[in-house]
């Protein structure tokens, strides 16, 4: 950056004045400037913040006195979270700060997650928390680009452990702001989902084909956070089009798996009117942590151990039918061009003959249900191939090319024009 980064520093000044003051000094020592927002509800702190707690309450449509009089700390902090998120969103739009740094215990972390989720993907976000990455935090509330740091030994007062955590968190957010790259690439971006490159491999064929057409491809790994990032960017209109070919997170959400992108999966692009080509990649299985037991509901079903972190269990036929209905229902909410490609030969590598999750009867149940429930508003195209076959990639390109020719997707930018723009 050509100027010192400005950091929005959020905390409860009434109870953590010393810690926030140390954080502010640490930001400044790292070459940044801190704007302190006080979200405390117990009164005044040891110094005057840049954004008073009365202003935060007012942004939520109440007075600080009303917040204090709720008589319930959970209600009070939810009100302050609303106000803090609204102020942060507006100030970021106005360019008043570059990155977010928040600290807290469970209360402060709860509030910080609301603020972090209100800010766009790419805005550096660091949360210093006593419950960093704890199972208490549902995956759906963790912004996909969040940096968390455990606030070890920091519950009450400054000490050497606490200072180490505070200074490192300050350095992380200042460094993240300085490291932001400004791209001049004029090529439209196509967003794609995939489950790694072994279960699903179509992007190996589609990436060079799309680049040759003048597009940049961004592939998102659908293991929870990847799908959240994909949905966030799609909803904000970042993509010229999407190829959402890995819907395994949707299945995880329906089954209650911890590997979740939240309940809004397969809705962002459609609601935003972004042209979307969809396929049911990896919808035959549910992920679970490999170091735990297989979900009881699927006990006895075939399991693929991907590594020591994640394993996948083949779902039953009733679940596959319900997944087909869920896909159809979500696609009906689309306001832009929507095409569903249905690879009738299989939906991921491990369902091929001889592989651990091969289940031809389950695939037939899914295909039959999908064929009957797909909405007339959705362009429906069965593909007599496996999702990893060349024929599937070519079918996707045919739909994409037709949309470009019809003006539904912006035309790509040639290599020559892209080079000139960057230069």
N, C-alpha and C positions, 0 to 999 in steps of 0.2 A: 504494500500500500504506500501511497505517496505522503500519507499523513499518519499520525499516531492513531491506532484503532480505539474507538470508543466502546466501552463495555457497559452494558446495563447490568448492574449488580443488585440482586434482589435478596432480601432477608428481613428478619424481624429485628429492627434496630432496638426495640424496647428490651429484648432479652439477649441479644447477641451483638451489642455495640462494639465490644472489643474485637470480636472475630471479624465483623464487617469492616471495621476501621483497618485491621491488619490486611484484609483482602484488598481494600482500596489502595493501600500503600504498596502491596505486592503487584497490583496491576500497573501502577505508576512506575514502580521499579523496573517492570518489564517493558516499559516504553508505551504504555497505553494510558487512557483516561477513563475513570470510572464515574458513572452516573448511578447514584444509590437510590433505589426505590424501597421505601419502608412499608412492609406489609404486616407489621405488628398491630395488635389490637388492645394492648394493655396500657398504652400511654406513650410518653416521650422516652427517647433513648439518650445515649451519652453525647450525641452530636446531631446536627440538623441535616437530614438527607436532602437529596435533590428533588425527590418526589415524595411528598408527605403521605402518611397513611390516610389522612383525611381526603386527599385527592384520589387515592385508590378506592376508597369507599364510595366517593362521589361518582366515580366512573361506573360503579356497579348500581348506581341509582339509589343509594342510601347514604346516611350520615355515619360517621364513625361511632357516634353514640348509639345509633340503632344497631350497628354491628355488635357493639359491646353488650347491648341489652338483650341479645338473642338468648343468652343464658346457656348456649351450647357452643363449644369451641369448634366442632365440626361445621356447624352452620355458619359461624363467623368466618372461618377460613375459606369456605366455599364462596362466600360473598367477596372476600378479598381476592380470591383467585380470579373471579370474574372480572373485577376491576383491573387487576394487574395484567391479565391477558389482553383486555381491550386497549389499555394504554400502550402496552408493548407493541401490539399490532400496528397501532396508529403511528407510533414513534418510529418504528422500523420502516413503514411506508414513506415517512417523511425524511428518512435518511439520518435520523438523530443518533443512532448507534449501530454498531457493526456486529456485535456478538453478545450473547447472554451468559451470565454467570450467576447461579443461584445456590444457596446453601440452606440446609435445614435437616431436622430429624424427620419423623414420619409426617408431621403437619407441613413443614416447609417443603418437603419433597412432593407431597400431594399437590400443593399449590404450584410448585415449579414445573411439574409435568404439564399442567394446564397451559402455562405460559409458553413452554417450549413447543407444545403441539400447535399453538396459535401462530407461531413463526414459520416462515417458509423453509422448505428443505434447502440446505446450503448455508443458511445463517448459522454460524458456529454457536453451539449450545453446550455448556458444561454445567453439570449439577453435582455439587459436593454434598453427599448425603450419608447419613448413618445407616441407610438401608440400600446402598448402591447395588443394583442388580439382584436384589433380594426376591425370593418367591412371592413376597407380599405385593410386588408390583406386577400387575397383569401385563402381558406382552402388548396388548392393544393400546396401552397408555404410554409406551416408550417410543418417542420419536425415532425414526429410523436412522437419524444422523446424530443422536445424542451421545455425548461423552460423559460418563459418570466416574466419579472418584470417591472411594470410601473415605468418609470423614472419621478416621480412627482416632479415638481418644479426645474427641471434640465436643462431647455432650455438654460440658460445663466448664468454660474458661479456657484460656490459652495455655499451652504447654508445648514442648518441643515436637511431639507427635502431631499435634493439631496444627502447629505452624507449618510443618512440612507438607501436610495435606493442603492447607490453604494456599501456600505459595506455589505448589505444583499445579493446582487448579487454575490459579491466576495465570501462570505461564502457559497452560494449555489453551486457554481461550484467546489470549493475546497472540500466541503463535498461530493458532488456527485462523485468526483474522488476517494476519500478515501473509499467510500461505495461500489465501484464496486466489485462484487463477482466473484471469479475465480472458475468455475465449472469443475469438473473432470468426469462428467457423460459421458460415452462413447456411450450411446444409440443414434441411429439416431433420428432426430426430424421430426415429421410429422406436417405440418402446416395446420390448419383448420380454416374456417371462419364460423361465426354464428351471427345471429341477436339476441343478448341476449340469454336467455334460456327459454323464454316463447313463442316467435314466432317460434323459431326453437330449437329443443331439442335432435337431433340425437347424439350430442356429449356425452350425458349421457350414451348412449349405446356403443358408439365407443371408448370412453376413456379407460374403463377397458379392452376392447378387444384388443386394440392396445398395451396397457402396458403389457398385458399378452404375447404378441408377441415380446416384447423386444424393444418397441419404446416409446419415450417421445412425448406427444401431447401438442402442443401450439395452443390455440384457440383465434382467433382475433374477436373482436366485430366490426361488419361492420357498424359503424356510422361515417364514414369519416376518422378519424385518424387511426382507427384500420385497415381499408383496405389499407391505405397508408403504414403502418408498414409491413403488410403482403406482399404487392407487393415489397417493398424495400428488405426485407429479401429473398423472393423467387428469385428475380432477381440476388441477390448476391450469390445464391447457398447454402443458409443456411439450406434448408430443403432437406431431402432425398426424400420426396414426399409431395404433397399437396392434401387436400380434400377441394376444394373451393366450398362450398355448399350454400353460402349466397351471391347472386349477386345483392343485393338491391342497393348498391352504384352505380353500373353501370346504373341502372334505374334512380337513382337520377341525375347522371351526364347528361344523355340524356334529362332529363326534366328540367335541369337548377336549381336543388335544391342546397341550401347552404350546405346540408349534403353530401359532396362529397369527394371521395378519389382521384379525378382527372381523367383525360381522359385516363390514362393508365391502368385502372382497368381491370383485367382478361387478362393481357398481360405479366406480369413479369415472372411467372413460365414457361409459354409456350415458350417465347423467350429464356429463359435460358436453355431449354431442361429438366426442372424438371418434372418428372412424375406427371401428374395431373388428378385427378378424379373430375369432375365438375358436379354440379347440380344447377338448377335455383331457389334456395331458395329465397323466399320473392321478386320475380320479378313481383308481381302483384300490387305493391304499390310504391308511392313516399313519402318520408319524407319531412316534413316542420316544422319549429319552431312552437310549439304549441301556443306560445304567439303572433303569427301573423295570418293573414288570410290564408285560404287555397288557393293555386295557382289558379288563375282565370280559367286556362285551364281545371281544374278538378272540377270546381264548380258544386255542385249537386251530386257528386259521394260520395259513402259511406266513412266515416272517422272513424279511430280508434285513440282515444286519449290515448297514452301510459302513459304519465305523463304531468306535466306542462311545460316540455321542448320540447318534441318531439311528433308529431302526424303523422299519415300516412293516405294517401288518396288512394283509389283503382283506378287504372288507367283504361282508356277505352280500348276497344278491339283492336283498331288500334295501340295503344301504345304497347300492349302486343305482337302484331305481329312484330312490329319494334324491340322490345327487343329480340325476338327470332332470328331475322336476325343479330342483333349486336353480340349476343353470338356466333352464327355460324361463323361470320366473324373473330372474335377475336381468336377463337380456330384454325382457319386455319393457324395462324401465329406460332403455336406451333412447336417446333423442337424435342420434346420428346414425350413419350407415353401420349396419351390423350384419356380419356373416358368421355362421357357425359351420365350421368344417368338422365332420365326424369321421375319423379314421377307423374304419370297421375292422381293420386287421390288428388293432392293439393300440394301447395308449401310453406305454412306457416300456423300456428295454427289458425289465425283469418279468414282463408278462408274456414274452415270446415262448414258444415251445422249448421245454427243457430248462427254463429259468424258474426261480423259486416261487414267483407269483403268477405263474401261468394258470389261467382260469377261464377257459373258453366259454363255459356256461355263464359265468358272471359277465363276461364281455357281451355275450348275446343278450342277456337281460338288460344291460345298460343301453345297447344299441336299439333294441326294440322299444324301450321306454322313451328314449330320446327322440326317436322317430315319431312317436305318437303325441308327445307333449310339446314339441317345439312350436313356438308361436308363428302364425302366418306372417307377422311383421318382421320376423327374422329370416334373412336369406339363409336357407339350409342346404348344405352341399355334402352329402356322404362321399367319402373318398375310399375307394377299394384298395387300401394300403395300410401299413403300420405307420404310426406317427413319425417314426424315425426314417422312413423310406424316402427316396428321392421324389416319388410321386406325390407325397404329401407336401413337400417343399414347393414343388412346381404348382400344385393346386393353390397354395397360399399366394404365390407370386402372380398367378393369373387373376385372382380377385384383386390384389393390390394394383396391378397394372391397369385393370379395367376402371378402378376408382380414380386413378391418376388421370387416365384419358377422359373421364367424365367430369373432371374438375372437383371431385370430392376430397381428394388428397392433394396438397400442394406439390407442384413438380419439383423434382430433385435439382440440385445444383451441380453442374459439371465440375470436374477436378480443376480445370483452368480457372473458372470463376471463383471457386473456393480458395485457390491459391492466391489469387489477386486480392480477395477480401482480407485474408489473414495478413498478407504483406502490407 
